[in-house]
Amino acid sequence: IELKFVAGIYLLACILCLAVGSSLGVILEGNYNVTSVCTLVKAGTQLGSIESCDYYYVCTPNGPVQTYCQAGYAYDYKAQTCSPSSQVQCYYGVQEPCSGITEGWVPVENTCNQWIYCKNGVAGGRGSCGELTFSAQLQRCTAEKCNILSEGDGVTLNNICQVVPPNIYFGDPYNCTKYQFCYPDGSYASGYCTTSAFIVSSQRCGYDTNGACDRIQQGGLSESCDTVGATRGDPNVCGSYQVCNGKTYELKNCPSGQYFNVATSTCLSRQSAVPEPGCNRCQYATTPFVNAISNDNCNTYYHCNNGANGNVTSCPADYFFNELEQGCVQYTGNSLQNYGSVYPACAGATAPATTTAPAVFTGYRLLRQS
């Protein structure tokens, strides 16, 4: 694996506010979605808390499990163990953040830009990095812009490397090919698998046997709502949907192989579902080429690679994409209408009223790619 380095701290406001359904429920600490981050790391990995130094989370296939340290100990997320509190640099939920510090700077809880100067275990003053972020690991202000949450939004995680242990590769919630990495000093790096997907279980690039990422890919931000039980399709993942809990939308997942059908608000087989416009139809696909969702004229498609979709491509004039035949076929009679009733990714699509016949295409087909 080759890393593409990204200097400084990685801001997580968009990624970490995602809501993920699990049998253990969604665990949130301010803008830090523990359940979401657990889907990005190998089972058994421990994650730190940003609310307390007294406990941590063990990531299991069913979600995070909160685990407490013994009395007098604090959790060291870098070492993945509980150690005597005086030996751990942890500032969350403690009354005296300067306790035990001979000299140095500590962060002000629930902020990303403020610091306290400690001298012989006593606070000697405080200050701010302004619009920039304060890094306790680097003991200075960094070049990254501070992600300041609104008052009352709770604790703030500004850097995923504050909770994920260093020296392990972990995934990305949006991109099957992307991997991430944290260094012991809290700095962050990322890279991409060039010809395959990043497999979280093995922490390396490779191929997943079921043709999809072996982690849940989350959707958009957890938006506010007030109608309990209201559902909607997820804009990125066809096999997921969102349910309103009275305050925000929470992400849920259909059974493996099924998509959320927006027409009936139920989960149906991949082939039979009318999916949310724009979601990735490579999820659970068994063919190399699939329809891009189109209720217009069904002439767009993309190539699938380990559950990830490539760039959208269009068929030539007078053709629509037929996933069953793995190629572009001509608009003839009710062919598109009949196809849309079988593959509702094209439900309601109609042939253009006026088309121009292609010069050379006769029964155009895509070549199958290995």
C-alpha positions as CSV (number, residue, x, y, z in Angstrom):
1,I,0.0,0.0,0.0
2,E,1.3,3.4,-1.0
3,L,0.1,6.4,1.0
4,K,-0.8,9.8,-0.4
5,F,0.1,12.1,2.4
6,V,-2.2,14.7,3.8
7,A,-0.6,17.2,6.1
8,G,-2.1,18.2,9.4
9,I,-5.4,17.3,11.0
10,Y,-8.3,15.7,9.3
11,L,-11.7,17.3,10.0
12,L,-14.6,15.0,10.5
13,A,-17.8,17.0,10.9
14,C,-19.4,15.5,7.8
15,I,-18.2,11.9,8.2
16,L,-18.7,11.5,11.9
17,C,-22.2,12.8,12.1
18,L,-23.4,9.9,10.1
19,A,-26.0,7.7,11.7
20,V,-25.7,3.9,11.4
21,G,-28.2,1.2,12.4
22,S,-26.9,-1.7,14.5
23,S,-28.2,-4.3,16.9
24,L,-26.6,-2.3,19.7
25,G,-28.0,1.0,18.5
26,V,-26.1,4.1,17.4
27,I,-23.5,5.5,19.9
28,L,-22.8,9.2,19.5
29,E,-20.5,11.5,21.4
30,G,-21.2,15.0,20.1
31,N,-20.2,14.9,16.4
32,Y,-18.3,11.6,16.9
33,N,-20.3,8.6,15.7
34,V,-18.6,5.7,17.3
35,T,-20.8,3.2,15.5
36,S,-19.9,4.6,12.1
37,V,-16.1,4.6,12.8
38,C,-16.3,1.0,14.0
39,T,-17.4,0.0,10.5
40,L,-14.1,1.4,9.2
41,V,-11.7,-0.7,11.4
42,K,-11.0,-4.4,11.8
43,A,-13.1,-6.2,14.4
44,G,-11.4,-6.2,17.8
45,T,-10.0,-2.7,17.3
46,Q,-10.5,-0.3,20.3
47,L,-11.6,3.3,19.9
48,G,-11.1,6.1,22.4
49,S,-13.9,8.2,23.9
50,I,-14.0,12.0,23.7
51,E,-16.4,12.2,26.7
52,S,-14.4,10.4,29.3
53,C,-10.9,8.9,30.0
54,D,-12.6,6.2,32.1
55,Y,-13.8,4.0,29.2
56,Y,-13.3,3.0,25.6
57,Y,-15.1,1.1,22.8
58,V,-14.3,-2.4,21.4
59,C,-15.5,-2.7,17.8
60,T,-17.4,-6.0,17.2
61,P,-19.2,-7.2,14.0
62,N,-22.4,-6.0,15.8
63,G,-21.1,-2.6,16.7
64,P,-19.1,-0.9,19.5
65,V,-19.1,-2.2,23.1
66,Q,-18.4,0.3,25.9
67,T,-15.7,-1.0,28.3
68,Y,-14.5,0.6,31.5
69,C,-11.0,0.9,32.9
70,Q,-10.4,0.0,36.6
71,A,-10.4,2.7,39.2
72,G,-7.4,4.9,39.1
73,Y,-6.7,4.1,35.4
74,A,-7.4,5.9,32.2
75,Y,-7.6,4.7,28.6
76,D,-4.6,5.2,26.4
77,Y,-6.0,4.9,22.8
78,K,-2.5,4.9,21.3
79,A,-1.4,1.9,23.3
80,Q,-4.9,0.3,23.3
81,T,-4.8,-0.3,27.0
82,C,-5.8,1.2,30.4
83,S,-2.8,2.6,32.3
84,P,-2.4,4.6,35.6
85,S,-4.1,8.0,35.1
86,S,-0.9,9.9,35.8
87,Q,0.8,8.1,32.8
88,V,-1.9,8.8,30.2
89,Q,-2.4,12.0,28.2
90,C,-6.2,12.2,28.4
91,Y,-8.2,15.3,29.1
92,Y,-11.8,14.3,28.6
93,G,-14.2,14.5,31.5
94,V,-11.4,15.3,34.0
95,Q,-11.8,18.2,36.6
96,E,-8.1,19.2,36.6
97,P,-6.7,18.7,33.1
98,C,-3.3,20.1,34.3
99,S,-2.9,17.5,37.0
100,G,0.4,15.7,36.8
101,I,1.7,17.9,34.0
102,T,5.1,19.5,34.8
103,E,4.8,21.9,31.8
104,G,2.8,21.9,28.6
105,W,-0.4,22.8,26.9
106,V,-3.7,20.9,27.1
107,P,-6.9,21.4,25.1
108,V,-10.0,23.1,26.5
109,E,-12.8,20.4,26.5
110,N,-15.5,20.8,23.8
111,T,-13.4,23.2,21.7
112,C,-11.0,22.6,18.8
113,N,-9.0,25.9,19.0
114,Q,-8.6,26.7,22.7
115,W,-5.7,25.7,25.0
116,I,-4.6,25.9,28.7
117,Y,-1.0,26.3,29.7
118,C,0.0,24.0,32.6
119,K,2.9,24.6,35.0
120,N,3.6,22.1,37.8
121,G,0.1,20.7,37.7
122,V,-1.6,24.1,37.8
123,A,-3.3,26.1,35.0
124,G,-1.2,29.1,34.3
125,G,-3.4,30.7,31.6
126,R,-5.3,30.0,28.5
127,G,-5.6,31.1,24.9
128,S,-6.9,30.4,21.5
129,C,-5.6,29.5,18.0
130,G,-8.4,31.6,16.5
131,E,-9.7,29.9,13.3
132,L,-7.0,27.2,13.5
133,T,-6.9,24.0,15.4
134,F,-5.0,23.3,18.5
135,S,-3.2,19.9,18.6
136,A,-2.4,18.4,22.0
137,Q,-0.2,15.8,20.3
138,L,1.9,18.4,18.5
139,Q,1.6,21.0,21.4
140,R,0.9,23.8,19.0
141,C,-1.7,25.4,16.6
142,T,-1.9,23.6,13.3
143,A,-2.7,24.9,9.8
144,E,-6.0,23.2,9.8
145,K,-9.2,25.3,10.2
146,C,-11.0,24.7,13.4
147,N,-14.4,23.0,13.1
148,I,-16.4,24.9,15.6
149,L,-19.8,23.4,16.4
150,S,-22.8,25.5,17.5
151,E,-23.1,25.9,21.3
152,G,-24.9,23.0,22.8
153,D,-23.8,20.5,20.1
154,G,-21.7,18.7,22.7
155,V,-18.2,17.4,22.6
156,T,-16.2,17.9,19.4
157,L,-13.9,15.5,17.6
158,N,-11.7,17.4,15.1
159,N,-9.3,14.7,14.1
160,I,-10.1,11.0,13.6
161,C,-6.6,10.3,14.8
162,Q,-7.7,11.3,18.3
163,V,-9.7,8.1,18.7
164,V,-8.4,5.6,16.1
165,P,-5.1,4.0,17.3
166,P,-2.0,4.7,15.2
167,N,-0.2,2.4,12.8
168,I,-3.2,0.6,11.4
169,Y,-4.9,1.0,8.1
170,F,-8.6,1.7,8.1
171,G,-11.4,2.3,5.6
172,D,-13.4,5.3,4.4
173,P,-17.3,5.5,4.7
174,Y,-17.8,6.7,1.2
175,N,-15.1,5.2,-1.1
176,C,-14.4,1.4,-1.3
177,T,-10.9,2.1,-2.7
178,K,-9.8,4.6,-0.1
179,Y,-7.8,3.8,3.1
180,Q,-6.6,5.9,6.0
181,F,-3.7,5.9,8.4
182,C,-2.8,7.7,11.7
183,Y,0.8,8.3,12.9
184,P,1.7,8.3,16.6
185,D,2.0,12.1,16.6
186,G,-1.6,12.4,15.6
187,S,-0.9,13.3,11.9
188,Y,-3.0,11.7,9.2
189,A,-2.5,10.2,5.8
190,S,-4.6,8.5,3.2
191,G,-4.3,6.6,-0.1
192,Y,-6.2,4.6,-2.7
193,C,-6.2,1.0,-4.0
194,T,-5.5,1.3,-7.7
195,T,-7.2,-1.9,-9.0
196,S,-9.2,-3.3,-6.1
197,A,-11.0,-2.3,-3.0
198,F,-9.7,-1.7,0.5
199,I,-10.8,-4.7,2.7
200,V,-11.2,-3.7,6.3
201,S,-11.1,-7.2,7.7
202,S,-7.6,-7.8,6.3
203,Q,-6.5,-4.1,6.4
204,R,-5.1,-4.2,2.9
205,C,-6.2,-3.8,-0.8
206,G,-7.8,-6.9,-2.3
207,Y,-11.0,-8.4,-3.6
208,D,-14.0,-9.2,-1.6
209,T,-15.7,-12.5,-2.5
210,N,-19.3,-11.0,-2.7
211,G,-18.3,-8.2,-5.0
212,A,-19.0,-5.4,-2.5
213,C,-17.1,-3.7,0.3
214,D,-17.1,-5.7,3.5
215,R,-18.2,-2.6,5.4
216,I,-21.3,-0.5,5.5
217,Q,-21.0,2.6,3.3
218,Q,-22.8,5.4,5.1
219,G,-25.0,8.0,3.4
220,G,-25.3,11.7,3.9
221,L,-25.5,13.8,7.0
222,S,-28.0,13.0,9.8
223,E,-30.6,15.6,9.0
224,S,-33.2,16.8,11.4
225,C,-36.8,15.6,11.2
226,D,-39.9,15.5,13.4
227,T,-42.2,12.7,12.0
228,V,-41.4,9.5,13.9
229,G,-41.2,6.5,11.6
230,A,-40.9,8.5,8.4
231,T,-38.6,6.8,5.9
232,R,-36.7,7.8,2.8
233,G,-34.1,6.2,0.6
234,D,-30.4,6.8,1.2
235,P,-28.9,9.0,-1.5
236,N,-25.7,7.0,-1.8
237,V,-26.3,3.4,-0.9
238,C,-29.2,1.6,-2.5
239,G,-29.3,-1.1,0.2
240,S,-29.8,1.4,3.0
241,Y,-32.6,3.8,4.0
242,Q,-33.2,6.4,6.7
243,V,-35.8,6.4,9.4
244,C,-36.9,9.5,11.5
245,N,-36.6,9.0,15.3
246,G,-38.4,12.3,15.9
247,K,-35.2,14.3,15.9
248,T,-32.9,13.1,13.2
249,Y,-32.8,10.5,10.4
250,E,-31.0,7.3,11.4
251,L,-29.5,5.0,8.8
252,K,-30.8,1.4,8.5
253,N,-29.8,-1.4,6.2
254,C,-31.9,-3.8,4.1
255,P,-31.0,-7.5,4.2
256,S,-28.0,-8.4,2.1
257,G,-28.8,-8.4,-1.6
258,Q,-31.8,-6.1,-1.3
259,Y,-32.4,-2.4,-2.1
260,F,-34.8,0.0,-0.5
261,N,-37.8,0.4,-2.8
262,V,-38.9,4.1,-2.7
263,A,-42.2,3.3,-4.3
264,T,-43.4,1.1,-1.3
265,S,-40.9,2.1,1.4
266,T,-39.9,-1.6,1.7
267,C,-36.8,-3.7,0.9
268,L,-37.0,-5.7,-2.3
269,S,-34.5,-7.7,-4.4
270,R,-31.9,-5.6,-6.2
271,Q,-33.6,-6.2,-9.5
272,S,-37.1,-5.4,-8.4
273,A,-36.6,-2.3,-6.3
274,V,-37.2,1.3,-7.5
275,P,-34.1,2.8,-5.9
276,E,-33.3,6.2,-4.6
277,P,-32.0,8.4,-7.5
278,G,-28.3,8.6,-7.5
279,C,-27.5,5.6,-5.2
280,N,-24.8,3.1,-6.2
281,R,-26.3,0.2,-8.1
282,C,-23.0,-1.7,-8.0
283,Q,-23.8,-2.8,-4.5
284,Y,-24.5,-6.5,-4.7
285,A,-24.2,-6.5,-8.5
286,T,-23.0,-9.7,-10.1
287,T,-22.4,-8.2,-13.6
288,P,-19.5,-5.9,-14.6
289,F,-21.9,-3.3,-16.1
290,V,-25.1,-1.9,-14.5
291,N,-27.7,0.7,-15.1
292,A,-27.2,4.1,-13.6
293,I,-30.6,5.1,-12.2
294,S,-32.5,6.9,-14.9
295,N,-36.3,7.5,-15.1
296,D,-35.7,9.6,-18.2
297,N,-34.4,7.4,-21.1
298,C,-32.3,4.8,-19.4
299,N,-29.2,5.4,-21.6
300,T,-26.6,5.6,-18.9
301,Y,-24.5,2.9,-17.2
302,Y,-21.2,2.4,-15.3
303,H,-18.7,-0.3,-14.7
304,C,-18.5,-2.0,-11.3
305,N,-15.3,-2.9,-9.4
306,N,-15.7,-4.6,-6.1
307,G,-18.9,-2.8,-5.3
308,A,-17.7,0.6,-6.3
309,N,-19.1,2.4,-9.4
310,G,-17.0,4.0,-12.1
311,N,-17.8,7.0,-14.2
312,V,-21.2,7.3,-15.8
313,T,-21.2,6.5,-19.5
314,S,-23.9,7.1,-22.0
315,C,-25.1,4.8,-24.8
316,P,-25.1,6.2,-28.4
317,A,-28.2,7.9,-29.8
318,D,-31.2,5.6,-30.2
319,Y,-29.9,3.1,-27.6
320,F,-30.6,2.4,-24.0
321,F,-28.6,0.2,-21.6
322,N,-29.9,-3.3,-20.9
323,E,-28.2,-4.7,-17.8
324,L,-29.6,-8.2,-18.6
325,E,-27.9,-8.2,-21.9
326,Q,-24.8,-6.3,-20.7
327,G,-24.9,-3.8,-23.5
328,C,-26.7,-0.9,-25.3
329,V,-29.7,-2.0,-27.3
330,Q,-32.0,-0.1,-29.7
331,Y,-35.2,1.6,-28.7
332,T,-37.7,-0.7,-30.6
333,G,-41.4,-0.9,-29.9
334,N,-42.0,-1.4,-26.2
335,S,-38.6,-2.7,-25.4
336,L,-37.7,0.0,-23.0
337,Q,-41.1,0.0,-21.3
338,N,-40.9,-3.8,-20.9
339,Y,-37.3,-3.6,-19.6
340,G,-38.3,-0.9,-17.0
341,S,-41.0,-3.2,-15.6
342,V,-38.3,-5.8,-15.0
343,Y,-35.5,-3.5,-13.9
344,P,-37.2,-0.5,-12.1
345,A,-33.8,1.3,-12.1
346,C,-35.4,2.6,-15.4
347,A,-39.0,2.7,-14.2
348,G,-41.0,5.2,-16.2
349,A,-38.2,5.8,-18.7
350,T,-39.3,6.5,-22.3
351,A,-37.5,6.6,-25.6
352,P,-36.8,10.1,-26.9
353,A,-39.6,11.4,-29.1
354,T,-37.1,12.2,-31.9
355,T,-33.9,10.3,-32.3
356,T,-31.1,10.2,-34.8
357,A,-30.0,6.8,-36.0
358,P,-26.3,6.1,-35.5
359,A,-24.0,5.8,-38.5
360,V,-22.4,2.5,-37.7
361,F,-23.9,0.8,-34.7
362,T,-25.9,-2.4,-35.4
363,G,-26.7,-4.4,-32.4
364,Y,-24.0,-2.6,-30.3
365,R,-22.7,-4.6,-27.3
366,L,-20.2,-3.9,-24.7
367,L,-17.3,-6.3,-24.4
368,R,-17.3,-8.2,-21.1
369,Q,-14.4,-7.1,-18.9
370,S,-12.5,-9.3,-16.5
